[in-house]
């Protein structure tokens, strides 16, 4: 079906003050200094409006508007293709990041004796699916991190002729360390290896151009930094790998002629959508699409690096403010490895107690990695950081 080309809004504030423009679309700022995007992000105003509109249409119109809902799903597919500089037919939708990882882990043509290399400290969703291949003869090699860092040479020191794939997170969920994907992918391909990336802690915030960083497989969810609802995520399967992965779950929507119910024929789609076996979560797609358009708007007007630069700047500011009161964070020393995640500890204080004190002062953070984790978004500002620092100082 035809896709309406995306156009950024004409609001002058988007051009003069994109972060203030974005902040106005985040009602949560009226109550909270919300710094927990690495856990669950709040819905943007456009996303919430899309959910309400879907519910109203479903209540009053039923499936008479189904073509419009299906069009929103395809618009979102194109939106993710734009964010990732990929082709729309390489994008498929999954219930969550875990489902996207399992799509690769379960569908890959493993041979007994194969190995997978992953860094230490991955979120369990990027560990268990690979370990679950043990009954197929696959071994997982876990590479120690260095003070939270993923060192490229350390990864490849654990690679040998049995290694088929490297799986890693773009951004560490506890450390906030942003991996050097370009170097990892280049070296992996030179060695004949494939790369899977769990992109949930970086997608949307940092530019990722799959034309130059030629990742083989990727998965992420929309409920963190992308400001969408839980239960709807995205995966990327590059064209060259479509037939490499076995579809472990197929349905009416997996085939080239999905609406030919009378004469069904199992001929898989020539696109990643073959991994979408049934009906889409239309309401979640509409909501996530509305939030993704915020990222697209800023990227179109201010360039692909604007959001990431803003987030790293705020993370660095928080680190500076914490140091000013005698608190050291785990923020990576090199800016290119920084992200929106800043994890720190308060000497002599239980992290949960600090988190609760922050909540009392209207600031939301998490406890991760043995400390307090702040997840800072582009629409946050210095007043949000000051509220957290004030809670820590108290």
URMO-V923094 format. One record per pair of residues at least 12 apart in sequence whose ideal C-beta (glycine too) atoms are under 6 Angstrom apart, sorted by the first residue. I is the first residue (numbers start at 1). J is the second residue. D is the distance in whole Angstrom. If there is no record, write none. Layout:
<<I:J:D> <I:J:D>>
This chain:
<<1:71:6> <3:74:6> <3:75:6> <3:78:5> <6:296:6> <8:297:4> <8:300:5> <8:301:5> <14:301:6> <15:301:6> <18:298:5> <18:302:6> <19:378:6> <22:379:4> <23:379:4> <25:44:5> <25:45:5> <26:379:5> <27:45:6> <28:42:4> <32:362:6> <32:364:5> <33:362:6> <33:363:4> <33:384:4> <33:387:4> <34:364:5> <35:365:5> <35:374:4> <35:375:6> <35:376:6> <36:364:4> <36:365:6> <36:366:5> <36:375:6> <37:224:6> <37:225:5> <37:375:4> <37:377:5> <38:201:6> <38:341:5> <38:375:3> <39:366:5> <40:223:6> <41:224:5> <41:227:5> <44:227:5> <44:291:5> <46:290:4> <47:228:6> <47:287:4> <47:290:5> <47:291:4> <50:286:4> <50:287:5> <50:290:4> <51:283:6> <51:287:5> <54:283:4> <54:286:5> <69:282:4> <72:285:6> <72:286:5> <72:289:6> <73:280:5> <73:285:5> <75:289:6> <76:285:5> <76:289:4> <77:91:5> <79:292:5> <80:234:5> <84:208:6> <84:210:5> <85:209:4> <85:210:5> <85:211:5> <86:210:5> <86:236:6> <89:271:4> <90:236:5> <90:238:6> <90:239:6> <90:272:5> <91:236:6> <91:272:6> <92:235:5> <92:272:4> <92:273:5> <92:275:5> <92:276:5> <93:276:6> <94:233:5> <94:235:5> <95:231:6> <96:221:5> <96:233:5> <97:125:6> <97:200:5> <97:219:5> <97:220:6> <97:221:5> <97:233:5> <98:125:4> <100:219:3> <100:233:6> <100:235:4> <101:125:6> <101:126:6> <101:129:5> <101:219:5> <102:129:5> <103:235:6> <103:275:6> <104:196:6> <104:217:5> <105:129:4> <105:130:6> <106:248:5> <107:245:4> <107:246:5> <107:248:6> <110:133:6> <110:136:5> <110:138:5> <112:137:3> <113:137:6> <113:162:6> <114:138:5> <114:162:6> <114:164:5> <115:139:5> <115:141:6> <115:162:5> <115:163:5> <116:130:5> <116:140:5> <116:165:5> <116:167:6> <117:141:5> <117:155:6> <117:158:5> <117:159:6> <117:163:6> <117:166:5> <118:142:6> <118:167:5> <119:143:5> <119:145:6> <119:150:5> <119:168:5> <120:142:5> <120:144:5> <120:145:5> <121:145:5> <122:169:6> <123:173:5> <126:167:6> <126:169:6> <126:198:5> <141:158:5> <143:155:5> <143:158:5> <148:175:3> <148:177:5> <148:330:6> <149:177:5> <150:179:5> <152:180:6> <152:183:5> <152:184:6> <163:193:6> <165:194:5> <166:188:5> <166:193:6> <166:195:5> <167:196:4> <169:198:4> <170:197:5> <170:199:5> <170:202:4> <171:201:4> <171:202:4> <171:339:4> <173:201:6> <174:368:5> <174:369:3> <175:330:6> <176:339:5> <176:341:3> <177:332:5> <177:337:6> <178:337:5> <178:339:5> <181:213:5> <182:213:5> <185:213:6> <185:214:6> <185:215:6> <194:216:4> <195:215:5> <195:216:5> <196:217:4> <197:215:5> <197:218:5> <199:218:5> <199:220:4> <200:220:4> <200:221:5> <200:224:6> <203:220:4> <204:225:5> <204:226:5> <204:295:5> <205:225:5> <205:307:6> <205:308:6> <205:311:5> <205:340:6> <206:308:4> <207:304:4> <207:305:6> <216:238:6> <216:241:6> <218:236:4> <219:235:4> <220:233:6> <220:234:6> <221:233:4> <222:288:4> <226:291:6> <227:291:4> <228:287:6> <228:288:3> <228:291:5> <229:284:5> <229:287:5> <231:284:6> <232:281:5> <232:284:4> <232:288:6> <237:272:4> <247:274:6> <249:277:5> <250:277:5> <251:277:3> <251:278:4> <253:276:5> <253:277:6> <253:278:6> <254:268:6> <254:274:5> <254:277:5> <255:267:6> <256:269:6> <307:378:5> <310:378:5> <311:340:4> <311:378:6> <312:335:6> <312:338:5> <314:376:5> <314:380:6> <315:338:6> <315:340:6> <315:342:5> <315:376:5> <318:342:5> <318:385:5> <319:331:5> <321:385:6> <321:389:5> <322:344:6> <325:393:5> <327:344:6> <329:342:5> <329:344:4> <330:343:5> <340:375:6> <340:376:5> <341:375:6> <342:374:5> <343:369:5> <343:371:5> <343:373:5> <344:371:5> <344:372:6> <345:371:4> <346:392:6> <351:367:4> <351:371:5> <351:372:5> <352:367:6> <354:372:5> <355:367:5> <357:391:5> <358:391:4> <361:391:4> <363:387:5> <363:388:5> <363:391:6>>
